[in-house]
Amino acid sequence: MDGLHILAEFRLCRCAPALLRDAAVLERLCLDTCRAVGLTVVGALFHPFGTPESPAGATGAVILAESHLAVHTWPEQNAVTLDLYVCNFSRDNRAAAEKAYAMLLAAFAPEKAQRQDVWRGAFRQ
């Protein structure tokens, strides 16, 4: 279960509005990002909020063989939260996690970003 768990908040995002409002656009970004860095997608579920005429954000999760990526958007605040965890069962996936984070950061283009890293598997008795 050893691995890197990145928790982040992006504020004042300068990305295209569709990325914050359209679940399909958000899903495409997340799937493309995970695949581009060599993570193995085994499933995904994304859900839009609001209506097609008045979208109000989206939430989604990509299930990875290495763990998961979860993303939630708040277009009314130009904000995003994300949770990316990659475990290292068969190989060290930290570099993939860092690349995925960098790609998501670039895509959302926040003026402010806050990140917290948690090293999983460091349980001590």
VEXKOLNU-389538 format. One record per residue: residue number from 1; residue in three letters; x, y, z of N, C-alpha, C in turn. Coordinates in Angstrom, 1 decimal, decimal comma, m for minus. Each point is the difference from the previous one (the first is absolute). Layout:
[NUM; "ALA"; [X; Y; Z]; [X; Y; Z]; [X; Y; Z]] ...
***
This chain:
[1; "MET"; [0,8; m1,2; 0,0]; [m0,8; 1,2; 0,0]; [0,8; 1,3; 0,0]] [2; "ASP"; [1,4; m0,2; 0,1]; [0,8; 1,2; m0,1]; [m0,3; 0,8; m1,2]] [3; "GLY"; [0,0; 1,3; 0,2]; [m0,2; 0,9; m1,2]; [m0,2; 1,4; 0,4]] [4; "LEU"; [m0,1; 0,9; m1,0]; [m0,2; 1,4; 0,1]; [m1,4; 0,4; m0,1]] [5; "HIS"; [m0,6; 0,7; 0,9]; [m1,4; 0,5; 0,0]; [0,1; 1,5; m0,1]] [6; "ILE"; [m0,4; 0,6; m1,1]; [0,0; 1,5; m0,2]; [m1,4; 0,5; 0,2]] [7; "LEU"; [m0,1; 0,9; 0,9]; [m1,3; 0,7; 0,2]; [0,2; 1,5; m0,3]] [8; "ALA"; [m0,9; 0,5; m0,9]; [0,3; 1,4; m0,5]; [m1,3; 0,8; m0,1]] [9; "GLU"; [0,1; 1,3; 0,1]; [m1,1; 0,9; m0,3]; [0,6; 1,0; m1,0]] [10; "PHE"; [m0,8; 0,3; m1,0]; [0,4; 1,0; m1,0]; [m1,1; 1,1; 0,1]] [11; "ARG"; [0,5; 1,2; 0,1]; [m0,9; 1,2; 0,1]; [0,3; 1,0; m1,1]] [12; "LEU"; [m1,1; 0,7; m0,4]; [0,1; 1,0; m1,1]; [0,6; m0,6; m1,3]] [13; "CYS"; [m0,6; m1,2; m0,4]; [0,4; m0,7; m1,2]; [m0,3; 0,9; m1,2]] [14; "ARG"; [1,0; 0,0; m0,9]; [m0,1; 0,8; m1,2]; [m0,2; m0,9; m1,3]] [15; "CYS"; [m0,4; m1,2; 0,3]; [m0,3; m1,0; m1,1]; [m1,2; 0,4; m0,8]] [16; "ALA"; [m0,3; m0,7; m1,1]; [m1,2; 0,2; m0,7]; [m1,2; m0,4; 0,9]] [17; "PRO"; [m1,0; 0,8; 0,0]; [m1,2; m0,3; 0,9]; [m0,5; m1,4; m0,2]] [18; "ALA"; [0,0; m0,6; m1,1]; [m0,5; m1,3; m0,2]; [0,7; m1,1; 0,8]] [19; "LEU"; [1,2; 0,3; 0,3]; [0,8; m1,0; 0,9]; [m0,6; m0,1; 1,4]] [20; "LEU"; [m0,6; 1,1; 0,5]; [m0,6; 0,1; 1,3]; [m1,5; m0,4; 0,0]] [21; "ARG"; [m0,6; 0,1; m1,2]; [m1,5; m0,1; m0,1]; [m0,4; m1,3; m0,6]] [22; "ASP"; [0,8; m0,6; m0,9]; [m0,4; m1,1; m0,8]; [0,6; m1,3; 0,4]] [23; "ALA"; [m0,8; m0,9; 0,6]; [0,6; m1,3; 0,5]; [0,7; m0,8; m1,1]] [24; "ALA"; [m0,4; 0,1; m1,2]; [0,7; m0,8; m1,1]; [1,3; 0,6; m0,3]] [25; "VAL"; [0,1; 1,3; 0,0]; [1,3; 0,7; m0,2]; [1,0; m0,3; 1,1]] [26; "LEU"; [m0,5; 0,0; 1,2]; [0,8; m0,3; 1,2]; [0,5; m1,5; 0,0]] [27; "GLU"; [m1,0; m0,8; m0,4]; [0,4; m1,5; m0,1]; [1,1; m0,2; m1,0]] [28; "ARG"; [m0,1; 0,6; m1,2]; [1,0; m0,1; m1,0]; [1,4; 0,4; 0,5]] [29; "LEU"; [0,0; 1,2; 0,6]; [1,3; 0,5; 0,6]; [0,6; m1,1; 1,0]] [30; "CYS"; [m0,8; m0,4; 0,9]; [0,5; m1,0; 1,0]; [0,4; m1,3; m0,6]] [31; "LEU"; [m0,7; m0,5; m0,9]; [0,4; m1,3; m0,6]; [1,2; 0,2; m0,9]] [32; "ASP"; [0,1; 1,0; m0,8]; [1,2; 0,3; m0,8]; [1,2; 0,2; 0,9]] [33; "THR"; [m0,2; 0,7; 1,1]; [1,2; 0,3; 0,9]; [0,5; m1,3; 0,6]] [34; "CYS"; [m0,9; m0,8; 0,5]; [0,4; m1,3; 0,6]; [0,7; m0,9; m1,0]] [35; "ARG"; [m0,5; m0,1; m1,2]; [0,6; m0,8; m1,0]; [1,3; 0,5; m0,5]] [36; "ALA"; [0,1; 1,3; m0,1]; [1,2; 0,7; m0,5]; [1,2; m0,3; 0,9]] [37; "VAL"; [m0,2; m0,1; 1,3]; [1,1; m0,2; 0,9]; [0,2; m1,5; 0,4]] [38; "GLY"; [m0,7; m0,9; m0,7]; [0,3; m1,4; 0,1]; [m0,8; m0,7; 1,1]] [39; "LEU"; [m1,1; 0,6; 0,5]; [m0,8; m0,6; 1,0]; [m1,1; m0,8; m0,7]] [40; "THR"; [m0,5; m1,1; 0,7]; [m0,9; m0,9; m0,7]; [m1,4; 0,2; 0,5]] [41; "VAL"; [m0,8; 0,6; m0,9]; [m1,4; 0,3; 0,2]; [m0,8; m1,3; 0,0]] [42; "VAL"; [m0,8; m0,3; 1,1]; [m0,8; m1,2; 0,0]; [m1,5; 0,4; 0,1]] [43; "GLY"; [m0,3; 1,3; 0,2]; [m1,4; 0,4; 0,0]; [m0,1; 1,5; 0,2]] [44; "ALA"; [m1,1; 0,6; m0,2]; [m0,3; 1,4; 0,2]; [m1,4; 0,3; 0,2]] [45; "LEU"; [m0,4; 1,0; 0,8]; [m1,3; 0,4; 0,1]; [0,0; 1,5; 0,3]] [46; "PHE"; [m0,7; 0,8; m0,9]; [m0,1; 1,4; 0,2]; [m1,4; 0,4; 0,0]] [47; "HIS"; [m0,4; 1,0; 0,8]; [m1,4; 0,4; 0,2]; [m0,1; 1,6; m0,1]] [48; "PRO"; [m0,9; 0,5; m0,9]; [m0,2; 1,4; m0,1]; [m1,0; 0,5; 1,0]] [49; "PHE"; [0,1; 1,2; 0,4]; [m1,0; 0,7; 0,9]; [m0,6; 1,1; m0,8]] [50; "GLY"; [m1,2; 0,4; 0,4]; [m0,8; 1,0; m0,7]; [m0,7; m0,6; m1,1]] [51; "THR"; [m0,2; 0,8; m1,1]; [m0,7; m0,5; m1,2]; [0,9; 0,3; m1,2]] [52; "PRO"; [m0,4; m0,5; m1,2]; [0,8; 0,3; m1,2]; [0,0; 1,5; m0,3]] [53; "GLU"; [m1,2; 0,6; 0,4]; [m0,1; 1,5; m0,3]; [0,7; 0,8; 1,1]] [54; "SER"; [0,2; m0,5; 1,1]; [0,6; 0,7; 1,2]; [0,9; m1,0; 0,7]] [55; "PRO"; [1,2; m0,4; m0,5]; [0,8; m0,9; 0,6]; [0,6; 0,6; 1,3]] [56; "ALA"; [0,2; m0,9; 1,0]; [0,5; 0,4; 1,3]; [1,1; m0,8; 0,6]] [57; "GLY"; [0,9; m0,4; m0,9]; [1,1; m0,8; 0,4]; [m0,1; m1,5; m0,2]] [58; "ALA"; [1,0; m0,7; 0,4]; [0,1; m1,4; m0,2]; [0,9; m0,6; 1,1]] [59; "THR"; [m0,3; m1,3; 0,1]; [0,9; m0,8; 0,9]; [0,3; m1,3; m0,7]] [60; "GLY"; [1,2; m0,5; 0,2]; [0,3; m1,3; m0,7]; [1,2; m0,7; 0,7]] [61; "ALA"; [0,0; m1,3; m0,4]; [1,1; m0,8; 0,5]; [0,5; m0,9; m1,1]] [62; "VAL"; [1,3; m0,2; 0,0]; [0,6; m0,9; m0,9]; [0,7; m1,1; 0,9]] [63; "ILE"; [m0,5; m1,2; m0,2]; [0,6; m1,1; 0,8]; [1,2; m0,6; m0,8]] [64; "LEU"; [1,1; 0,0; 0,7]; [1,2; m0,5; m0,6]; [0,5; m1,3; 0,6]] [65; "ALA"; [0,7; m0,8; m0,8]; [0,6; m1,2; 0,6]; [0,9; 0,4; 1,1]] [66; "GLU"; [0,6; 1,2; m0,1]; [0,9; 0,6; 1,0]; [m0,7; 0,7; 1,1]] [67; "SER"; [m1,3; 0,3; m0,1]; [m0,8; 0,6; 1,1]; [m1,1; 0,9; m0,7]] [68; "HIS"; [0,1; 1,3; 0,2]; [m1,1; 0,8; m0,5]; [0,3; 1,5; m0,2]] [69; "LEU"; [m0,8; 0,7; m0,8]; [0,0; 1,4; m0,1]; [m1,5; 0,5; 0,1]] [70; "ALA"; [m0,2; 0,9; 1,0]; [m1,4; 0,5; 0,2]; [0,1; 1,6; m0,2]] [71; "VAL"; [m1,0; 0,5; m0,7]; [0,0; 1,5; m0,3]; [m1,4; 0,5; 0,2]] [72; "HIS"; [0,0; 1,2; 0,6]; [m1,3; 0,7; 0,2]; [0,2; 1,4; m0,4]] [73; "THR"; [m1,0; 0,5; m0,8]; [0,1; 1,4; m0,5]; [m1,1; 0,9; 0,6]] [74; "TRP"; [0,3; 1,3; 0,2]; [m0,9; 1,0; 0,4]; [0,1; 1,2; m0,9]] [75; "PRO"; [m0,7; 0,0; m1,2]; [0,2; 1,1; m0,9]; [m0,4; 1,3; 0,5]] [76; "GLU"; [m1,0; 0,1; 0,9]; [m0,4; 1,3; 0,6]; [1,2; 0,6; 0,8]] [77; "GLN"; [0,9; m0,8; 0,4]; [1,2; 0,5; 0,7]; [1,3; m0,1; m0,8]] [78; "ASN"; [m0,1; m0,5; m1,2]; [1,2; m0,3; m0,8]; [1,0; m0,9; 0,8]] [79; "ALA"; [m0,6; m1,0; 0,7]; [0,8; m0,8; 0,9]; [m0,1; m1,5; m0,4]] [80; "VAL"; [1,1; m0,8; 0,4]; [0,0; m1,4; m0,2]; [0,7; m0,6; 1,3]] [81; "THR"; [m0,5; m1,2; 0,3]; [0,8; m0,8; 1,0]; [0,3; m1,3; m0,7]] [82; "LEU"; [1,2; m0,5; 0,4]; [0,4; m1,3; m0,6]; [0,7; m0,9; 1,1]] [83; "ASP"; [m0,1; m1,2; m0,3]; [0,5; m1,1; 0,9]; [0,6; m1,0; m0,9]] [84; "LEU"; [1,3; m0,1; 0,0]; [0,8; m1,0; m0,8]; [0,8; m0,8; 0,8]] [85; "TYR"; [m0,3; m1,3; 0,0]; [0,8; m1,0; 0,8]; [0,5; m1,1; m1,0]] [86; "VAL"; [1,3; m0,2; 0,1]; [0,6; m1,1; m0,8]; [0,9; m0,8; 0,9]] [87; "CYS"; [m0,3; m1,3; 0,1]; [0,7; m0,9; 0,8]; [1,2; m0,6; m0,8]] [88; "ASN"; [0,9; m0,6; 0,7]; [1,2; m0,5; m0,6]; [0,2; m1,5; 0,1]] [89; "PHE"; [m1,1; m0,8; m0,2]; [0,1; m1,4; 0,2]; [1,1; m0,7; m0,9]] [90; "SER"; [m0,1; 0,3; m1,3]; [0,9; m0,7; m0,9]; [1,1; 0,9; m0,5]] [91; "ARG"; [m0,1; 1,3; 0,2]; [1,0; 1,0; m0,4]; [m0,2; 1,3; 0,7]] [92; "ASP"; [1,0; 0,8; 0,0]; [m0,1; 1,4; 0,7]; [m0,7; 0,9; m1,0]] [93; "ASN"; [m1,2; 0,4; 0,4]; [m0,9; 0,9; m0,9]; [0,1; 1,4; 0,4]] [94; "ARG"; [0,9; 0,5; 0,8]; [0,0; 1,4; 0,4]; [0,2; 0,9; m1,2]] [95; "ALA"; [0,9; m0,4; m0,9]; [0,2; 0,9; m1,2]; [m1,3; 0,2; m0,8]] [96; "ALA"; [m0,7; m1,1; m0,1]; [m1,3; 0,1; m0,8]; [m1,0; 0,9; 0,8]] [97; "ALA"; [0,0; m0,1; 1,3]; [m0,9; 0,9; 0,7]; [0,4; 1,4; m0,1]] [98; "GLU"; [1,3; 0,3; 0,0]; [0,5; 1,4; m0,1]; [m0,3; 0,5; m1,4]] [99; "LYS"; [0,1; m0,8; m1,1]; [m0,3; 0,4; m1,3]; [m1,5; 0,3; m0,2]] [100; "ALA"; [m0,8; m0,9; 0,6]; [m1,4; 0,2; m0,1]; [m0,5; 1,3; 0,7]] [101; "TYR"; [0,6; 0,2; 1,2]; [m0,3; 1,2; 0,7]; [0,4; 1,3; m0,8]] [102; "ALA"; [1,2; m0,1; m0,6]; [0,4; 1,2; m0,8]; [m0,9; 0,2; m1,2]] [103; "MET"; [m0,4; m1,0; m0,6]; [m0,9; 0,1; m1,2]; [m1,4; 0,6; 0,4]] [104; "LEU"; [m0,5; m0,5; 1,1]; [m1,3; 0,6; 0,5]; [0,2; 1,4; 0,5]] [105; "LEU"; [1,0; 0,3; 0,6]; [0,3; 1,4; 0,4]; [0,1; 0,9; m1,2]] [106; "ALA"; [0,7; m0,4; m1,1]; [0,1; 0,8; m1,2]; [m1,4; 0,1; m0,7]] [107; "ALA"; [m0,8; m1,0; 0,1]; [m1,3; 0,0; m0,7]; [m1,0; 1,0; 0,7]] [108; "PHE"; [0,0; m0,1; 1,3]; [m0,9; 0,9; 0,7]; [0,5; 1,4; 0,2]] [109; "ALA"; [1,3; 0,2; m0,1]; [0,7; 1,3; 0,1]; [m0,5; 0,9; 1,2]] [110; "PRO"; [0,1; m0,5; 1,2]; [m0,4; 0,8; 1,1]; [0,9; 1,1; 0,4]] [111; "GLU"; [m0,5; 1,1; 0,5]; [0,8; 1,0; 0,5]; [0,6; m0,4; 1,3]] [112; "LYS"; [m0,8; m0,8; 0,8]; [0,5; m0,5; 1,3]; [m0,2; m1,5; 0,0]] [113; "ALA"; [1,0; m0,7; 0,5]; [m0,1; m1,4; 0,2]; [0,6; m0,4; 1,3]] [114; "GLN"; [m0,7; m0,9; 0,7]; [0,5; m0,5; 1,3]; [0,1; m1,5; m0,1]] [115; "ARG"; [1,1; m0,6; 0,4]; [0,2; m1,4; m0,2]; [0,5; m0,6; 1,3]] [116; "GLN"; [m0,5; m1,2; 0,3]; [0,5; m0,7; 1,2]; [0,3; m1,4; m0,4]] [117; "ASP"; [1,2; m0,5; 0,3]; [0,4; m1,3; m0,4]; [0,0; m0,9; 1,3]] [118; "VAL"; [m0,5; m1,2; m0,2]; [m0,1; m1,0; 1,1]; [0,7; m1,2; m0,5]] [119; "TRP"; [1,0; m0,5; 0,7]; [0,6; m1,3; m0,4]; [m0,8; m1,1; 0,7]] [120; "ARG"; [m0,7; m0,8; m0,8]; [m0,8; m1,1; 0,5]; [0,9; m1,2; 0,2]] [121; "GLY"; [m0,4; m0,8; 1,0]; [0,8; m1,2; 0,3]; [1,1; 0,2; 1,1]] [122; "ALA"; [m0,1; 1,2; 0,5]; [1,0; 0,4; 1,1]; [m0,5; m0,3; 1,4]] [123; "PHE"; [m1,0; m0,9; 0,1]; [m0,7; m0,2; 1,3]; [1,1; m0,6; 0,9]] [124; "ARG"; [0,0; 0,6; 1,2]; [1,0; m0,5; 1,0]; [m0,8; m0,4; 1,3]] [125; "GLN"; [0,4; m1,1; 0,6]; [m0,7; m0,4; 1,2]; [0,6; 0,6; 1,2]] 
***
